């Protein structure tokens, strides 16, 4: 009985956490994009600076994708409770 309760609660809690992290990550990405656009508009940076930064980001992109795949392999995406927790975590986080 206790094991069944844990088997139901853990995917839900993981979904809540992943939903919260996902929403916060999207907020940060939007804020960074807005900052970059403002800096481009006022002339504080130019396109070559962005090009240089993207080249360095892409150099680490492959290893970041590999790490994300490893983490995604552990998450219980097939569990309906995980998906419900993900939706609740995403929608109700501030």
Order of alpha helices (4+ residues) and beta strands (2+ residues): alpha-alpha-alpha
